[in-house]
Amino acid sequence: MKNILTKCALLLLPVLAWLCIFVCFEPNNYFGLRDVTPTESSISRLKAYERTGGDRVIIGDSRYAHFDMDLVEQVSGKEWANLSFGGASLKENNDLLAWVLDENPDLKEVVYGLSFYTLNSSYNADRMGTLEDTLHNPFAYFFNLEYNVNTLTAISERLQGIQSGGEGETGDWVYPEDYTDPATGQVYPVHRVLAVYPAAITPRCENWEVNQPQLEAFYALAEECRARGVALTVVLAPMADTVLNEVCIPFGIADAMENEVLPELNAAAAEHGFAVLDYEWADRPALDEDTQFYDGFHLDTRYGLPVWTEQLFTELG
């Protein structure tokens, strides 16, 4: 029996060693042991919010995840918690808003990101249940393959002296190298990352249809916000002309958004007491597509996003 226990202990040693390394180096500060800025991952941001809270939150997908929060505070004069994460669907944003309302009874203000893309019923990711389980279960976090890979990457970057995250989604595009398809030699009118983006989102958009059940779920949450005195603002982020002209118009999305969805959204705003700031259709910012967009949805984090950040948070007041 003693030999069996000894052998089991020896087998567990590598696991315990990796556990110690994992706790020290996992990049999301899940355990709150380091005084670091949270990463843009969903688990990192939700964990940080659990620890520190915040009366004003930003909810959305990756278009809202990259805000310079120092600039946001400087422009708005208020401190915000950014809970946005890459790929967040309408359902996930609804679930996240419900989670925040439960988490913070003193919530004062919410910016809620929306887009024709997240309104699409074919884009209906559902990860909040798993996220909430992981938030309260360290073993689920430790045994998750993705977070282990993240930790190995963080260790590798530290050993190489690489700063995690880099500069973000930005580029100083050089003509003709960055405007030419290396396979065909075709020269694009805008830089290559931007030029090929419409083709990347076309499969999801060609059969576009509004996710009405989740839109109705959002209206119910908006009503709860109103009842609790939470100022809720729906923000539709800017898109590049390439997406408008090559995706939204050909597939009838522009017509449906302008003539059906937006009138309904504005009517619901009046009924349920939320505001709408529409930079996607009605009030598109005067941004230079080639230099201020990184791709069709994401503003360049150096040259475009700060401009829109100032506009947005100035208008929010």
Buried (B, 14 or more C-beta within 10 A) or exposed (E): EEEEEEEEEEEEEEEEEEEEEBBEBBBBBBEEEEEEEBBBBBBBBBBBBBEEBBBBBBBBBBBBBBBBBEBBBEBBEBEBBBBBBEEBBBBBBBBBBBBBBEBBEEBBBBBBBBBBBBBBBEBBEEBBEEBBEBBEEEEEBBEBEEBBEBBBBBBEBEEEEEEEEEEBBBBEBEEEEBBBEEEEEEEBEBBBBBBBBBEEBEEEBEEBEBBEEBBEBBBEBBBBBBEEEBBBBBBBBBBBBBBBEBBBEEBEBBEBBEEEBBEEBBEBBEEBBBBBBBBBBEEBBEBEBBBBBBBBBBBBBBBBBBBBBBBBBEEBE
